[in-house]
Amino acid sequence: MLSKHFIVTCFLALASCFCFAQTTQPVKWEFSYNPIDETKGEIILKANIGMDWHIYSQLQNGDGPLPTVFRFEPTPDYDLADKVFEPTPVTEYSSVFSADVMSFSNEVVFKQKIKRSNKGAFTILGHVECMACNNTQCLPPKEYKFTIQVPSAN
C-alpha cells in the first residue's frame, strides 16, 4: 500500500507541472512615459522576451504569424504623433509559416510619440497584442493592458 505522504507528494508534483504548463508567459511588458518638452513626449513600450522565444514585428505581412498590435484609448489630453516606432527586426525564412518572418528576441523597445493637449497630469490607457513563438510552439495571441501616468508638464 502506498503511503499517504507519497500520494500527496505525487499529486503536488503533477499539479505544479499542470499549473506551469498553463502559465507559460514568455513575454513581460514594461510601460512608461518619457517627456521630450512641455508639449511632446514618448510612450515607451518595452518587451522582455524569454530565452528562445520571439514576438513579431508590427509590419509582419499576412503570410506569416500575427503581427504585434498597439492600441491607445483616445482622450482629449493627447494626440498620437506618427506611428509606433520599432527597431529593425530580424528577418528569416520560417518553414513553419512557409514565409519570411520579422521578429524580435530577448528585448525590444517600441516608442510612440505624443503631442500633449493638456499640461496637467493625465493617464494613457491601451493594450498591446502579440504572439510569442519558439522553435517548437506558438502560443495564442495575448493581450496586455497598460496604464501610463503622464506627469504634469508645469
CYANA upper distance limits for C-alpha pairs under 8 A (distance plus 0.5 A):
  2 LEU  CA      6 PHE  CA      7.16
  2 LEU  CA      7 ILE  CA      7.45
  3 SER  CA      7 ILE  CA      6.97
  4 LYS  CA      8 VAL  CA      6.71
  5 HIS  CA      9 THR  CA      6.57
  6 PHE  CA     10 CYS  CA      6.66
  7 ILE  CA     11 PHE  CA      6.65
  8 VAL  CA     12 LEU  CA      6.67
  9 THR  CA     13 ALA  CA      6.67
 10 CYS  CA     14 LEU  CA      6.70
 11 PHE  CA     15 ALA  CA      6.53
 12 LEU  CA     16 SER  CA      6.52
 13 ALA  CA     17 CYS  CA      6.82
 14 LEU  CA     18 PHE  CA      6.71
 15 ALA  CA     19 CYS  CA      6.63
 16 SER  CA     20 PHE  CA      6.53
 17 CYS  CA     21 ALA  CA      6.67
 18 PHE  CA     22 GLN  CA      6.79
 19 CYS  CA     23 THR  CA      6.72
 20 PHE  CA     24 THR  CA      6.98
 26 PRO  CA     49 ILE  CA      6.28
 26 PRO  CA     50 GLY  CA      5.25
 26 PRO  CA     51 MET  CA      8.45
 26 PRO  CA     53 TRP  CA      7.22
 26 PRO  CA    132 ALA  CA      7.65
 27 VAL  CA     47 ALA  CA      6.89
 27 VAL  CA     48 ASN  CA      6.21
 27 VAL  CA     49 ILE  CA      5.13
 27 VAL  CA     50 GLY  CA      6.70
 27 VAL  CA    132 ALA  CA      7.79
 28 LYS  CA     47 ALA  CA      6.29
 28 LYS  CA     48 ASN  CA      5.66
 28 LYS  CA     49 ILE  CA      7.06
 29 TRP  CA     45 LEU  CA      7.56
 29 TRP  CA     46 LYS  CA      6.12
 29 TRP  CA     47 ALA  CA      5.10
 29 TRP  CA     48 ASN  CA      6.69
 29 TRP  CA    144 TYR  CA      8.19
 30 GLU  CA     44 ILE  CA      8.43
 30 GLU  CA     45 LEU  CA      6.61
 30 GLU  CA     46 LYS  CA      5.62
 30 GLU  CA     47 ALA  CA      7.03
 30 GLU  CA     48 ASN  CA      8.47
 31 PHE  CA     43 ILE  CA      7.79
 31 PHE  CA     44 ILE  CA      6.14
 31 PHE  CA     45 LEU  CA      5.40
 31 PHE  CA     46 LYS  CA      6.86
 31 PHE  CA    146 PHE  CA      7.37
 31 PHE  CA    147 THR  CA      8.25
 31 PHE  CA    148 ILE  CA      7.09
 32 SER  CA     43 ILE  CA      6.43
 32 SER  CA     44 ILE  CA      5.60
 32 SER  CA     45 LEU  CA      7.37
 32 SER  CA    148 ILE  CA      6.46
 32 SER  CA    149 GLN  CA      8.18
 33 TYR  CA     41 GLY  CA      7.61
 33 TYR  CA     42 GLU  CA      6.29
 33 TYR  CA     43 ILE  CA      5.21
 33 TYR  CA     44 ILE  CA      6.35
 33 TYR  CA    148 ILE  CA      7.29
 33 TYR  CA    149 GLN  CA      7.76
 33 TYR  CA    150 VAL  CA      6.82
 34 ASN  CA     41 GLY  CA      6.17
 34 ASN  CA     42 GLU  CA      5.62
 34 ASN  CA     43 ILE  CA      6.89
 34 ASN  CA     44 ILE  CA      7.57
 35 PRO  CA     40 LYS  CA      6.99
 35 PRO  CA     41 GLY  CA      4.71
 35 PRO  CA     42 GLU  CA      6.81
 36 ILE  CA     40 LYS  CA      5.84
 36 ILE  CA     41 GLY  CA      5.14
 36 ILE  CA     42 GLU  CA      7.60
 37 ASP  CA     41 GLY  CA      7.19
 37 ASP  CA    153 ALA  CA      8.41
 38 GLU  CA    116 ARG  CA      8.29
 38 GLU  CA    119 LYS  CA      7.57
 38 GLU  CA    153 ALA  CA      5.78
 38 GLU  CA    154 ASN  CA      7.98
 39 THR  CA    115 LYS  CA      6.23
 39 THR  CA    116 ARG  CA      5.41
 39 THR  CA    117 SER  CA      7.76
 39 THR  CA    119 LYS  CA      7.89
 39 THR  CA    153 ALA  CA      8.26
 40 LYS  CA    113 LYS  CA      7.76
 40 LYS  CA    114 ILE  CA      6.28
 40 LYS  CA    115 LYS  CA      5.16
 40 LYS  CA    116 ARG  CA      6.28
 41 GLY  CA    113 LYS  CA      6.27
 41 GLY  CA    114 ILE  CA      5.90
 41 GLY  CA    115 LYS  CA      7.14
 41 GLY  CA    116 ARG  CA      8.03
 42 GLU  CA    111 LYS  CA      6.72
 42 GLU  CA    112 GLN  CA      5.91
 42 GLU  CA    113 LYS  CA      4.81
 42 GLU  CA    114 ILE  CA      6.39
 43 ILE  CA    111 LYS  CA      6.10
 43 ILE  CA    112 GLN  CA      5.51
 43 ILE  CA    113 LYS  CA      6.77
 43 ILE  CA    114 ILE  CA      7.91
 44 ILE  CA    109 VAL  CA      7.35
 44 ILE  CA    110 PHE  CA      6.63
 44 ILE  CA    111 LYS  CA      5.40
 44 ILE  CA    112 GLN  CA      7.27
 45 LEU  CA    109 VAL  CA      6.25
 45 LEU  CA    110 PHE  CA      5.51
 45 LEU  CA    111 LYS  CA      6.56
 46 LYS  CA    107 GLU  CA      7.72
 46 LYS  CA    108 VAL  CA      6.31
 46 LYS  CA    109 VAL  CA      4.85
 46 LYS  CA    110 PHE  CA      6.65
 47 ALA  CA    107 GLU  CA      6.06
 47 ALA  CA    108 VAL  CA      5.85
 47 ALA  CA    109 VAL  CA      6.89
 48 ASN  CA    106 ASN  CA      6.51
 48 ASN  CA    107 GLU  CA      5.13
 48 ASN  CA    108 VAL  CA      7.37
 49 ILE  CA     53 TRP  CA      6.79
 49 ILE  CA     54 HIS  CA      6.91
 49 ILE  CA     55 ILE  CA      8.24
 49 ILE  CA    105 SER  CA      6.50
 49 ILE  CA    106 ASN  CA      5.13
 49 ILE  CA    107 GLU  CA      6.10
 50 GLY  CA     54 HIS  CA      8.21
 50 GLY  CA    105 SER  CA      8.35
 50 GLY  CA    106 ASN  CA      6.71
 51 MET  CA    105 SER  CA      8.35
 51 MET  CA    106 ASN  CA      7.01
 52 ASP  CA    105 SER  CA      8.09
 52 ASP  CA    134 ASN  CA      6.23
 52 ASP  CA    135 ASN  CA      7.96
 53 TRP  CA    105 SER  CA      6.82
 53 TRP  CA    106 ASN  CA      8.10
 53 TRP  CA    132 ALA  CA      6.93
 53 TRP  CA    133 CYS  CA      6.00
 53 TRP  CA    134 ASN  CA      5.00
 53 TRP  CA    135 ASN  CA      8.31
 54 HIS  CA    103 SER  CA      6.71
 54 HIS  CA    104 PHE  CA      5.87
 54 HIS  CA    105 SER  CA      5.06
 54 HIS  CA    106 ASN  CA      7.81
 54 HIS  CA    132 ALA  CA      6.05
 54 HIS  CA    133 CYS  CA      6.09
 54 HIS  CA    134 ASN  CA      6.91
 55 ILE  CA     68 THR  CA      7.79
 55 ILE  CA    103 SER  CA      6.00
 55 ILE  CA    104 PHE  CA      5.97
 55 ILE  CA    105 SER  CA      7.31
 55 ILE  CA    130 CYS  CA      7.06
 55 ILE  CA    131 MET  CA      6.29
 55 ILE  CA    132 ALA  CA      5.31
 55 ILE  CA    133 CYS  CA      7.13
 56 TYR  CA     60 GLN  CA      7.18
 56 TYR  CA     65 PRO  CA      7.76
 56 TYR  CA     66 LEU  CA      7.59
 56 TYR  CA     67 PRO  CA      5.76
 56 TYR  CA     68 THR  CA      6.25
 56 TYR  CA    101 VAL  CA      8.01
 56 TYR  CA    102 MET  CA      6.29
 56 TYR  CA    103 SER  CA      4.69
 56 TYR  CA    104 PHE  CA      6.66
 56 TYR  CA    130 CYS  CA      7.69
 56 TYR  CA    131 MET  CA      7.45
 56 TYR  CA    132 ALA  CA      8.11
 57 SER  CA     67 PRO  CA      6.00
 57 SER  CA     68 THR  CA      6.26
 57 SER  CA     86 GLU  CA      8.34
 57 SER  CA     89 PRO  CA      7.04
 57 SER  CA    102 MET  CA      5.97
 57 SER  CA    103 SER  CA      5.92
 57 SER  CA    104 PHE  CA      7.62
 58 GLN  CA     67 PRO  CA      5.32
 58 GLN  CA     68 THR  CA      5.23
 58 GLN  CA     69 VAL  CA      6.54
 59 LEU  CA     67 PRO  CA      7.11
 59 LEU  CA    102 MET  CA      8.20
 60 GLN  CA     64 GLY  CA      7.53
 60 GLN  CA     65 PRO  CA      7.83
 60 GLN  CA     66 LEU  CA      7.61
 60 GLN  CA     67 PRO  CA      5.70
 60 GLN  CA    101 VAL  CA      7.09
 60 GLN  CA    102 MET  CA      6.49
 61 ASN  CA     67 PRO  CA      8.07
 62 GLY  CA     66 LEU  CA      7.91
 63 ASP  CA     97 PHE  CA      7.73
 63 ASP  CA     98 SER  CA      8.45
 63 ASP  CA     99 ALA  CA      6.73
 64 GLY  CA     97 PHE  CA      5.81
 64 GLY  CA     98 SER  CA      8.01
 64 GLY  CA     99 ALA  CA      6.40
 64 GLY  CA    100 ASP  CA      7.70
 64 GLY  CA    101 VAL  CA      6.67
 65 PRO  CA     97 PHE  CA      7.62
 65 PRO  CA    101 VAL  CA      7.90
 65 PRO  CA    131 MET  CA      8.11
 66 LEU  CA    130 CYS  CA      7.77
 66 LEU  CA    131 MET  CA      6.90
 66 LEU  CA    141 PRO  CA      8.23
 67 PRO  CA    130 CYS  CA      7.06
 67 PRO  CA    131 MET  CA      7.83
 68 THR  CA    128 VAL  CA      7.59
 68 THR  CA    129 GLU  CA      6.19
 68 THR  CA    130 CYS  CA      4.95
 68 THR  CA    131 MET  CA      7.50
 69 VAL  CA    128 VAL  CA      6.09
 69 VAL  CA    129 GLU  CA      5.73
 69 VAL  CA    130 CYS  CA      7.05
 70 PHE  CA     84 VAL  CA      8.25
 70 PHE  CA    126 GLY  CA      8.04
 70 PHE  CA    127 HIS  CA      6.51
 70 PHE  CA    128 VAL  CA      4.97
 70 PHE  CA    129 GLU  CA      7.09
 71 ARG  CA    126 GLY  CA      5.92
 71 ARG  CA    127 HIS  CA      5.94
 71 ARG  CA    128 VAL  CA      6.81
 72 PHE  CA    124 ILE  CA      7.84
 72 PHE  CA    125 LEU  CA      6.55
 72 PHE  CA    126 GLY  CA      4.74
 72 PHE  CA    127 HIS  CA      7.19
 73 GLU  CA    124 ILE  CA      7.62
 73 GLU  CA    125 LEU  CA      6.04
 73 GLU  CA    126 GLY  CA      5.90
 74 PRO  CA     78 TYR  CA      8.17
 74 PRO  CA     79 ASP  CA      8.07
 75 THR  CA     79 ASP  CA      8.41
 76 PRO  CA    117 SER  CA      7.33
 76 PRO  CA    118 ASN  CA      8.40
 77 ASP  CA    116 ARG  CA      6.63
 77 ASP  CA    117 SER  CA      5.44
 77 ASP  CA    118 ASN  CA      5.49
 77 ASP  CA    122 PHE  CA      7.49
 78 TYR  CA    114 ILE  CA      6.88
 78 TYR  CA    115 LYS  CA      6.05
 78 TYR  CA    116 ARG  CA      4.93
 78 TYR  CA    117 SER  CA      5.54
 78 TYR  CA    118 ASN  CA      7.42
 79 ASP  CA    114 ILE  CA      6.08
 79 ASP  CA    115 LYS  CA      5.76
 79 ASP  CA    116 ARG  CA      7.11
 79 ASP  CA    117 SER  CA      7.92
 80 LEU  CA    112 GLN  CA      7.71
 80 LEU  CA    113 LYS  CA      6.73
 80 LEU  CA    114 ILE  CA      5.07
 80 LEU  CA    115 LYS  CA      6.90
 81 ALA  CA    112 GLN  CA      7.83
 81 ALA  CA    113 LYS  CA      5.72
 81 ALA  CA    114 ILE  CA      5.51
 81 ALA  CA    115 LYS  CA      6.81
 82 ASP  CA    112 GLN  CA      8.10
 82 ASP  CA    113 LYS  CA      7.42
 83 LYS  CA    112 GLN  CA      7.05
 83 LYS  CA    113 LYS  CA      8.35
 84 VAL  CA    110 PHE  CA      7.03
 84 VAL  CA    111 LYS  CA      6.08
 84 VAL  CA    112 GLN  CA      5.07
 84 VAL  CA    113 LYS  CA      7.97
 85 PHE  CA    110 PHE  CA      6.06
 85 PHE  CA    111 LYS  CA      5.57
 85 PHE  CA    112 GLN  CA      6.67
 86 GLU  CA    108 VAL  CA      8.48
 86 GLU  CA    109 VAL  CA      7.38
 86 GLU  CA    110 PHE  CA      5.34
 86 GLU  CA    111 LYS  CA      7.25
 87 PRO  CA    108 VAL  CA      8.03
 87 PRO  CA    109 VAL  CA      7.90
 87 PRO  CA    110 PHE  CA      7.75
 89 PRO  CA    102 MET  CA      5.97
 89 PRO  CA    103 SER  CA      5.80
 89 PRO  CA    104 PHE  CA      6.21
 90 VAL  CA    102 MET  CA      5.92
 90 VAL  CA    103 SER  CA      5.86
 90 VAL  CA    104 PHE  CA      6.89
 91 THR  CA    100 ASP  CA      6.91
 91 THR  CA    101 VAL  CA      6.01
 91 THR  CA    102 MET  CA      4.90
 91 THR  CA    103 SER  CA      7.05
 92 GLU  CA    100 ASP  CA      5.81
 92 GLU  CA    101 VAL  CA      6.04
 92 GLU  CA    102 MET  CA      7.18
 93 TYR  CA     98 SER  CA      7.66
 93 TYR  CA     99 ALA  CA      6.11
 93 TYR  CA    100 ASP  CA      4.58
 93 TYR  CA    101 VAL  CA      6.56
 94 SER  CA     98 SER  CA      6.08
 94 SER  CA     99 ALA  CA      6.09
 94 SER  CA    100 ASP  CA      6.38
 94 SER  CA    101 VAL  CA      6.91
 95 SER  CA     99 ALA  CA      7.48
104 PHE  CA    108 VAL  CA      6.97
118 ASN  CA    122 PHE  CA      8.39
119 LYS  CA    152 SER  CA      6.18
119 LYS  CA    153 ALA  CA      5.44
119 LYS  CA    154 ASN  CA      6.98
120 GLY  CA    151 PRO  CA      7.47
120 GLY  CA    152 SER  CA      4.78
120 GLY  CA    153 ALA  CA      6.70
120 GLY  CA    154 ASN  CA      7.70
121 ALA  CA    149 GLN  CA      7.91
121 ALA  CA    150 VAL  CA      5.98
121 ALA  CA    151 PRO  CA      4.95
121 ALA  CA    152 SER  CA      4.65
121 ALA  CA    153 ALA  CA      7.90
122 PHE  CA    149 GLN  CA      6.67
122 PHE  CA    150 VAL  CA      5.78
122 PHE  CA    151 PRO  CA      7.24
122 PHE  CA    152 SER  CA      8.14
123 THR  CA    147 THR  CA      7.20
123 THR  CA    148 ILE  CA      6.12
123 THR  CA    149 GLN  CA      5.20
123 THR  CA    150 VAL  CA      6.28
124 ILE  CA    147 THR  CA      6.26
124 ILE  CA    148 ILE  CA      5.56
124 ILE  CA    149 GLN  CA      7.01
124 ILE  CA    150 VAL  CA      7.79
125 LEU  CA    145 LYS  CA      8.15
125 LEU  CA    146 PHE  CA      6.28
125 LEU  CA    147 THR  CA      5.21
125 LEU  CA    148 ILE  CA      6.98
126 GLY  CA    145 LYS  CA      6.35
126 GLY  CA    146 PHE  CA      5.93
126 GLY  CA    147 THR  CA      7.29
127 HIS  CA    143 GLU  CA      7.00
127 HIS  CA    144 TYR  CA      5.87
127 HIS  CA    145 LYS  CA      4.63
127 HIS  CA    146 PHE  CA      6.08
128 VAL  CA    143 GLU  CA      6.19
128 VAL  CA    144 TYR  CA      5.79
128 VAL  CA    145 LYS  CA      7.05
128 VAL  CA    146 PHE  CA      8.47
129 GLU  CA    141 PRO  CA      6.91
129 GLU  CA    142 LYS  CA      5.99
129 GLU  CA    143 GLU  CA      4.83
129 GLU  CA    144 TYR  CA      6.77
130 CYS  CA    141 PRO  CA      5.77
130 CYS  CA    142 LYS  CA      6.20
130 CYS  CA    143 GLU  CA      7.28
131 MET  CA    138 CYS  CA      7.67
131 MET  CA    139 LEU  CA      6.81
131 MET  CA    140 PRO  CA      6.66
131 MET  CA    141 PRO  CA      4.74
131 MET  CA    142 LYS  CA      6.85
132 ALA  CA    138 CYS  CA      6.34
132 ALA  CA    139 LEU  CA      6.15
132 ALA  CA    140 PRO  CA      8.15
132 ALA  CA    141 PRO  CA      7.69
133 CYS  CA    137 GLN  CA      6.15
133 CYS  CA    138 CYS  CA      4.52
133 CYS  CA    139 LEU  CA      6.66
134 ASN  CA    138 CYS  CA      6.91
